Amino acid sequence: MKTIHLGFLGFGTVGSGAAQILEQNAQDIETRTESKIRIKSALVRNLDKPRPFAENIAFTDKAETVLEDPEIDIVVEVMGGIEPARTYILEALGRGKNVVTANKDLLALHGEELFNTAKQAGKDLYFEASVAGGIPIIAVLKQSLAANKISALLGIINGTTNYILTAMSEQGRNYAEVLAEAQELGYAESDPSADVDGVDAARKLAILASLAFNSRVTLPDVFVEGIAKITPEDLQYASELGCTVKLLGIAKHLDGGVEVRVHPAFLPKSHPLASVNGVFNAIYVVGDAVGETMFYGKGAGSLPTGSAVVSDIIQVTRNIHTGSTSSINCTCYHNLPLTESQDFTTAYYVRLLVKDEPRVLATLALLFAEANISFASIIQKPRGHEQAEIVLVTHPCREAQLQDALDSVKAYSKTLTVYNVIRFESGI
């Protein structure tokens, strides 16, 4: 039986999870691949740190020990970050090694370079673990749904923000309080900005959109807005309107162009994504042949993400046996235009505080009408001291129209505060 040797770049949470799965499921994996899969060496920063599932692994603090070893068939990059991960992967491919990576940051910025290098080398570059942990969405888009033209993809692809919004909605607590709790529980980093500002989700969306529409999308192409402005009041109004609020990654192929955006959105409670709570992730995909599908599971963690890494290792091992490496690497054969944010079309929730006087609501309606925007619903509640809180839900309009209306509303003498503006998303 052939032995496939692995070299790991990094051996933290994801690396140790992959090692655990390779050990505990070794018999099944060997049967499925007709190979013995062994981790030969692993690059780490601290050689003295005790590590689980590390028996018979040679740890090193020198990258060349992994990259220059002629016995290593597959390099597994789970160290994260842009550099030196990018340089290491390029060198591994250049030395004729297949690569499995979990690095969403790197792929969202340098995917084209990496895939071109893999193609030139005739080697595999697999990356299932880069998006949504244990949910097998990359394989779905590359293979299972390859017969479809994908028109839309919506995802809850960041567990930290989903945990925060779920707790705020269910318990009526404010953002800062729930964020602090998420940090204590290990769901949020000490610096949570990549999660709560939407950047982590944007990286993942860039990868997913590239696969869904076969057209290159990188991180700078994605419109991003975080969740810090969401309040318990907004979530209460969402409930009154039959909705919930989620941080969504949204990619749509409309009129020949691609629209990619990450932001909080009102989502009808009837939508399948609306019931995805806590740290769980889900991706909802619409194809012309298959219709509406959804993929749900744990979006992070040692074993879920390790599962995705090992699934790629298994597939690359099978490819080595059959000589079919590099059979479905880069699939970005289109060059579709990107929709500018001013042309995004959605309905909007606008919550504002105004003077409670005659004709104020009529004037607001006129200001929106001048931007060619009408209302789907209006909620007005007194707030004392001759003030009223008004929630306006618009019919779908372009972002540019909405901004024109808001400029007029903010300039209106009876407007005291515009609390928040949140988009609506129907899901298709």
C-alpha positions as CSV (number, residue, x, y, z in Angstrom):
1,M,0.0,0.0,0.0
2,K,1.4,3.4,-1.0
3,T,2.3,5.9,1.7
4,I,1.4,9.5,1.2
5,H,3.5,11.9,3.2
6,L,2.2,15.2,4.4
7,G,4.0,18.3,5.5
8,F,2.1,20.8,7.6
9,L,2.8,24.6,7.6
10,G,1.3,25.4,11.0
11,F,-0.1,23.1,13.6
12,G,-2.6,25.1,15.7
13,T,-6.3,24.6,16.1
14,V,-7.0,23.5,12.5
15,G,-3.8,21.5,12.1
16,S,-4.3,19.5,15.3
17,G,-7.9,18.9,14.3
18,A,-6.8,17.5,11.0
19,A,-4.2,15.3,12.7
20,Q,-6.9,14.0,15.1
21,I,-9.2,13.0,12.3
22,L,-6.4,11.4,10.4
23,E,-5.5,9.3,13.5
24,Q,-9.0,8.4,14.7
25,N,-10.3,7.6,11.2
26,A,-7.1,6.1,9.8
27,Q,-8.6,2.7,8.9
28,D,-11.5,4.1,7.0
29,I,-9.3,6.7,5.3
30,E,-6.8,4.0,4.2
31,T,-9.6,1.9,2.8
32,R,-11.1,4.8,0.9
33,T,-7.7,6.0,-0.6
34,E,-5.8,2.7,-0.8
35,S,-3.0,4.6,0.9
36,K,-1.4,5.1,4.3
37,I,-1.5,8.9,5.0
38,R,1.2,10.1,7.4
39,I,2.1,13.6,8.7
40,K,5.9,13.5,8.4
41,S,6.8,17.1,9.5
42,A,5.2,20.3,10.6
43,L,6.4,23.9,10.7
44,V,5.7,25.6,14.1
45,R,6.9,28.7,15.9
46,N,7.4,27.1,19.3
47,L,9.2,23.7,19.3
48,D,8.7,23.3,23.0
49,K,4.9,23.6,23.1
50,P,3.1,20.4,23.8
51,R,0.7,19.4,21.0
52,P,-2.0,16.8,20.8
53,F,-2.0,14.0,18.2
54,A,1.7,14.8,17.4
55,E,3.2,11.3,17.9
56,N,5.7,10.5,15.1
57,I,5.6,14.1,13.7
58,A,8.9,15.9,13.3
59,F,8.3,19.5,14.3
60,T,10.6,22.2,12.9
61,D,10.9,25.9,12.9
62,K,12.5,26.0,9.4
63,A,10.1,26.0,6.4
64,E,12.7,24.4,4.2
65,T,12.4,21.2,6.2
66,V,8.9,20.8,4.9
67,L,9.2,22.4,1.5
68,E,12.5,20.8,0.4
69,D,11.7,17.3,1.5
70,P,11.4,15.1,-1.6
71,E,9.2,12.5,0.3
72,I,6.4,15.0,1.0
73,D,3.6,14.6,-1.5
74,I,1.1,17.2,-0.1
75,V,1.8,20.4,1.7
76,V,-1.0,21.4,4.1
77,E,-1.0,25.2,4.8
78,V,-2.9,26.0,8.0
79,M,-0.8,28.9,9.3
80,G,-3.0,31.7,8.0
81,G,-2.1,35.2,6.9
82,I,-0.7,36.5,3.6
83,E,3.0,36.2,4.1
84,P,4.9,34.0,4.4
85,A,2.1,31.6,3.5
86,R,1.9,32.9,-0.1
87,T,5.6,32.4,-0.6
88,Y,5.6,29.0,0.9
89,I,2.6,27.8,-1.2
90,L,4.2,29.1,-4.4
91,E,7.5,27.3,-3.5
92,A,5.7,24.1,-2.7
93,L,3.9,24.1,-6.0
94,G,7.1,25.0,-7.8
95,R,8.8,22.0,-6.2
96,G,6.1,19.7,-7.6
97,K,4.1,19.3,-4.4
98,N,0.3,19.3,-4.2
99,V,-1.2,21.9,-1.7
100,V,-4.2,21.9,0.6
101,T,-4.9,25.3,2.3
102,A,-7.4,26.8,4.7
103,N,-6.3,30.3,4.0
104,K,-9.3,32.5,3.0
105,D,-7.2,35.8,3.4
106,L,-4.7,34.6,0.9
107,L,-7.2,33.2,-1.7
108,A,-9.4,36.3,-1.5
109,L,-6.4,38.5,-2.6
110,H,-4.0,36.2,-4.5
111,G,-6.1,33.3,-5.7
112,E,-5.4,34.0,-9.4
113,E,-1.7,33.8,-8.9
114,L,-1.9,30.6,-6.8
115,F,-4.2,28.8,-9.2
116,N,-2.1,29.8,-12.2
117,T,1.0,28.5,-10.5
118,A,-0.8,25.2,-9.6
119,K,-1.9,24.8,-13.2
120,Q,1.5,25.4,-14.6
121,A,3.0,22.9,-12.2
122,G,0.3,20.4,-13.0
123,K,-0.5,20.0,-9.3
124,D,-3.6,20.3,-7.1
125,L,-4.5,23.3,-5.0
126,Y,-7.5,22.4,-2.8
127,F,-9.1,24.9,-0.4
128,E,-12.4,23.5,1.1
129,A,-11.5,24.7,4.6
130,S,-11.2,28.3,3.5
131,V,-14.9,28.9,3.7
132,A,-17.5,27.9,6.3
133,G,-15.5,25.3,8.3
134,G,-17.0,21.8,7.9
135,I,-19.7,22.8,5.3
136,P,-18.6,21.3,2.0
137,I,-19.5,24.3,-0.1
138,I,-16.4,24.5,-2.3
139,A,-16.9,21.0,-3.6
140,V,-20.6,21.7,-4.1
141,L,-19.9,24.7,-6.3
142,K,-17.0,23.2,-8.2
143,Q,-18.5,19.8,-8.8
144,S,-22.0,19.0,-7.5
145,L,-23.6,22.1,-9.0
146,A,-21.3,22.4,-12.0
147,A,-24.3,21.7,-14.4
148,N,-26.1,24.9,-13.1
149,K,-25.9,28.6,-13.9
150,I,-25.9,30.1,-10.4
151,S,-28.0,33.3,-10.1
152,A,-27.7,34.0,-6.4
153,L,-25.8,33.0,-3.4
154,L,-26.5,34.2,0.2
155,G,-24.6,33.2,3.2
156,I,-24.3,33.5,6.9
157,I,-20.6,32.9,6.8
158,N,-19.3,34.4,10.1
159,G,-20.2,32.7,13.3
160,T,-19.1,35.5,15.6
161,T,-21.5,38.0,14.1
162,N,-24.3,35.5,13.9
163,Y,-23.8,34.7,17.6
164,I,-23.9,38.4,18.5
165,L,-27.1,39.2,16.5
166,T,-28.8,36.0,17.7
167,A,-28.2,36.9,21.4
168,M,-29.2,40.5,20.8
169,S,-32.4,39.5,19.1
170,E,-33.4,36.7,21.6
171,Q,-32.4,38.5,24.8
172,G,-32.8,42.2,24.0
173,R,-29.2,43.0,24.9
174,N,-27.0,45.6,23.4
175,Y,-24.1,45.1,21.0
176,A,-21.2,45.9,23.3
177,E,-22.5,43.6,26.0
178,V,-22.9,40.6,23.8
179,L,-19.6,41.2,22.0
180,A,-17.8,41.1,25.4
181,E,-19.6,37.8,26.2
182,A,-18.5,36.4,22.8
183,Q,-14.9,37.3,23.6
184,E,-15.1,35.6,26.9
185,L,-16.6,32.4,25.3
186,G,-13.9,32.4,22.6
187,Y,-16.3,33.1,19.8
188,A,-14.7,36.5,19.1
189,E,-11.0,37.5,19.1
190,S,-9.6,40.1,21.4
191,D,-9.5,42.3,18.3
192,P,-12.9,41.4,16.7
193,S,-12.8,43.9,13.9
194,A,-12.3,41.5,11.1
195,D,-15.5,39.7,12.2
196,V,-17.8,42.5,13.3
197,D,-16.8,44.9,10.5
198,G,-17.7,42.2,7.9
199,V,-14.2,41.7,6.5
200,D,-14.0,38.0,7.3
201,A,-17.3,37.4,5.6
202,A,-16.2,39.5,2.6
203,R,-13.1,37.3,2.1
204,K,-15.2,34.2,2.1
205,L,-17.8,35.8,-0.2
206,A,-15.1,36.7,-2.7
207,I,-14.1,33.1,-2.9
208,L,-17.7,31.8,-3.2
209,A,-18.7,34.4,-5.8
210,S,-15.7,33.5,-8.0
211,L,-16.7,29.9,-7.9
212,A,-20.5,30.5,-8.3
213,F,-20.2,32.8,-11.4
214,N,-16.8,31.6,-12.8
215,S,-15.5,35.1,-12.7
216,R,-12.7,36.5,-10.6
217,V,-13.8,38.4,-7.5
218,T,-11.3,39.6,-5.0
219,L,-11.7,41.2,-1.5
220,P,-11.5,44.8,-2.7
221,D,-14.5,44.1,-5.1
222,V,-16.8,43.4,-2.2
223,F,-19.0,46.1,-0.6
224,V,-18.6,45.7,3.2
225,E,-20.6,47.0,6.2
226,G,-20.5,45.7,9.7
227,I,-22.9,45.2,12.6
228,A,-21.8,47.7,15.1
229,K,-24.7,50.1,14.5
230,I,-27.4,47.4,15.0
231,T,-29.4,48.1,18.2
232,P,-32.0,46.1,20.2
233,E,-34.6,48.6,18.9
234,D,-33.8,47.7,15.3
235,L,-34.1,44.0,16.1
236,Q,-37.5,44.7,17.8
237,Y,-38.8,46.5,14.7
238,A,-37.5,43.6,12.6
239,S,-39.6,41.2,14.6
240,E,-42.7,43.5,14.2
241,L,-42.1,43.4,10.5
242,G,-41.9,39.6,10.4
243,C,-38.1,39.6,9.9
244,T,-34.8,38.9,11.6
245,V,-31.5,40.6,11.1
246,K,-28.5,38.7,9.8
247,L,-25.0,39.7,8.5
248,L,-25.3,38.3,5.0
249,G,-22.8,37.7,2.3
250,I,-24.8,38.3,-0.9
251,A,-23.6,37.5,-4.4
252,K,-26.0,37.9,-7.4
253,H,-25.5,37.5,-11.2
254,L,-27.9,40.1,-12.7
255,D,-28.1,41.5,-16.2
256,G,-24.7,40.3,-17.1
257,G,-22.9,41.7,-14.1
258,V,-22.0,40.5,-10.6
259,E,-23.1,42.1,-7.4
260,V,-21.2,41.3,-4.2
261,R,-21.9,42.8,-0.8
262,V,-21.7,42.0,2.9
263,H,-23.9,43.9,5.3
264,P,-26.6,43.5,7.9
265,A,-30.0,42.8,6.3
266,F,-33.6,42.3,7.3
267,L,-34.5,38.8,6.2
268,P,-38.1,37.4,6.3
269,K,-38.6,34.8,9.0
270,S,-39.9,32.5,6.3
271,H,-36.5,32.3,4.6
272,P,-34.5,29.2,5.4
273,L,-31.5,31.3,6.5
274,A,-33.6,33.2,9.1
275,S,-33.5,30.2,11.5
276,V,-29.7,29.8,11.4
277,N,-28.7,31.0,14.8
278,G,-25.7,31.1,17.2
279,V,-22.3,30.3,15.7
280,F,-23.7,28.2,12.9
281,N,-23.1,29.0,9.2
282,A,-25.3,28.4,6.2
283,I,-25.1,29.1,2.5
284,Y,-28.2,29.3,0.3
285,V,-27.6,28.8,-3.4
286,V,-30.0,29.3,-6.4
287,G,-29.3,27.4,-9.6
288,D,-31.2,27.4,-12.8
289,A,-31.6,23.6,-12.8
290,V,-31.5,22.6,-9.2
291,G,-33.5,25.5,-7.9
292,E,-33.1,26.6,-4.2
293,T,-30.6,24.7,-2.0
294,M,-29.1,25.3,1.4
295,F,-26.0,24.0,3.1
296,Y,-25.8,24.2,6.9
297,G,-23.3,23.4,9.6
298,K,-20.5,24.5,11.9
299,G,-18.5,27.2,10.3
300,A,-15.4,27.0,12.4
301,G,-13.6,25.0,15.1
302,S,-10.8,22.4,15.2
303,L,-12.7,19.4,14.1
304,P,-15.2,20.9,11.6
305,T,-12.5,22.8,9.8
306,G,-10.1,19.9,10.2
307,S,-12.7,17.7,8.5
308,A,-12.6,20.0,5.4
309,V,-8.8,19.8,5.4
310,V,-8.8,16.0,5.6
311,S,-11.5,15.7,2.9
312,D,-9.1,17.7,0.6
313,I,-6.2,15.5,1.5
314,I,-8.2,12.4,0.7
315,Q,-9.2,13.8,-2.7
316,V,-5.7,14.8,-3.6
317,T,-4.5,11.4,-2.6
318,R,-7.0,9.8,-4.9
319,N,-5.8,12.2,-7.7
320,I,-2.2,11.2,-7.1
321,H,-3.2,7.5,-7.6
322,T,-5.1,8.2,-10.9
323,G,-2.7,10.9,-12.2
324,S,-5.6,13.4,-12.5
325,T,-4.0,16.3,-10.6
326,S,-5.0,19.8,-11.5
327,S,-8.2,18.6,-13.2
328,I,-10.4,21.3,-11.8
329,N,-8.3,24.0,-10.4
330,C,-9.2,27.6,-11.5
331,T,-12.7,27.9,-13.0
332,C,-12.8,31.7,-13.5
333,Y,-13.1,31.7,-17.3
334,H,-15.5,34.8,-17.4
335,N,-14.7,38.4,-16.8
336,L,-18.0,39.7,-15.7
337,P,-18.5,43.4,-14.8
338,L,-19.0,44.3,-11.1
339,T,-22.1,46.3,-10.1
340,E,-21.3,49.6,-8.4
341,S,-22.7,50.0,-4.9
342,Q,-24.8,53.0,-6.0
343,D,-26.7,50.7,-8.3
344,F,-27.5,48.0,-5.7
345,T,-31.3,47.6,-5.6
346,T,-33.0,46.6,-2.4
347,A,-35.8,47.8,-0.1
348,Y,-34.7,49.8,3.0
349,Y,-35.5,50.2,6.7
350,V,-35.0,53.8,7.8
351,R,-35.4,54.6,11.5
352,L,-35.4,58.3,12.5
353,L,-36.4,60.7,15.3
354,V,-38.4,63.8,14.3
355,K,-40.4,66.6,15.9
356,D,-43.9,65.4,16.5
357,E,-45.7,68.1,14.6
358,P,-48.4,68.2,11.8
359,R,-47.3,67.6,8.3
360,V,-43.9,66.1,9.3
361,L,-44.8,62.7,8.0
362,A,-46.2,64.2,4.8
363,T,-43.1,66.1,4.2
364,L,-40.9,63.0,4.7
365,A,-43.1,61.2,2.2
366,L,-42.6,64.1,-0.3
367,L,-38.8,64.1,0.2
368,F,-38.7,60.4,-0.6
369,A,-41.1,60.8,-3.5
370,E,-38.8,63.4,-5.0
371,A,-36.2,60.6,-5.1
372,N,-38.8,58.4,-6.8
373,I,-39.1,56.2,-3.7
374,S,-42.4,55.0,-2.2
375,F,-43.1,53.3,1.1
376,A,-44.2,49.7,1.8
377,S,-45.0,50.4,5.4
378,I,-44.7,53.1,8.1
379,I,-44.5,52.8,11.8
380,Q,-44.8,55.8,14.1
381,K,-44.3,55.8,17.9
382,P,-44.4,58.8,20.3
383,R,-41.2,59.3,22.2
384,G,-42.2,62.1,24.6
385,H,-41.1,65.8,24.6
386,E,-43.0,66.4,21.4
387,Q,-40.9,63.8,19.5
388,A,-41.8,60.8,17.4
389,E,-39.8,57.8,16.2
390,I,-40.7,56.8,12.7
391,V,-39.7,53.7,10.8
392,L,-40.0,53.9,7.0
393,V,-39.8,50.7,4.9
394,T,-39.3,51.5,1.3
395,H,-40.1,49.6,-1.8
396,P,-37.0,48.5,-3.7
397,C,-34.9,51.3,-5.1
398,R,-31.4,52.0,-6.1
399,E,-28.8,52.9,-3.5
400,A,-28.2,56.2,-5.2
401,Q,-31.9,57.1,-4.9
402,L,-31.9,56.2,-1.2
403,Q,-28.8,58.4,-0.5
404,D,-30.5,61.3,-2.3
405,A,-33.5,61.0,-0.1
406,L,-31.5,60.7,3.0
407,D,-29.5,63.8,2.2
408,S,-32.8,65.7,2.0
409,V,-34.2,64.1,5.2
410,K,-31.1,65.0,7.2
411,A,-31.3,68.6,5.9
412,Y,-35.0,68.8,6.9
413,S,-35.4,71.1,10.0
414,K,-37.9,68.7,11.7
415,T,-35.5,65.7,11.5
416,L,-33.6,65.2,14.8
417,T,-31.7,62.0,14.2
418,V,-31.4,59.3,11.6
419,Y,-30.7,56.3,13.8
420,N,-30.1,53.6,11.3
421,V,-30.6,52.4,7.7
422,I,-30.7,48.7,7.0
423,R,-31.3,46.9,3.7
424,F,-34.0,44.3,3.1
425,E,-33.1,41.0,1.4
426,S,-35.8,38.7,-0.1
427,G,-33.3,35.9,-0.6
428,I,-33.4,35.6,-4.4
